[in-house]
Amino acid sequence: MANTRSAKKSVRKIARRTEVNKSRRTRMRTFVRRVEEAITAGDQKAAQEAFVKAQPEVMRSAQQRVLPKNTASRRLSRLSARIKAMSA
């Protein structure tokens, strides 16, 4: 356990940040899941609409350091490719 006052404060701060990041991560994953569900259902129009809504959420989570920027870009790129492949 933390011994110094500053270490105890750090523990409290980390706990608060963890809760905030957890909710942000959950929100982002929900938007991505909606896109994936539309893709598996085979509905390209719904997948495209869900992707348009998911894109800013994923990039916002990257901006808020919930996940790395390159990871966010990679996820969006792969989702976009999967949507595009539906039309072929």
ABEGO torsion letter per residue (X at the ends): XBABAAAAAAAAAAAAAAAAAAAAAAAAAAAAAAAAAAAAAGBAAAAAAAAAAAAAAAAAAAAAGABBAAAAAAAAAAAAAAAAAAAX
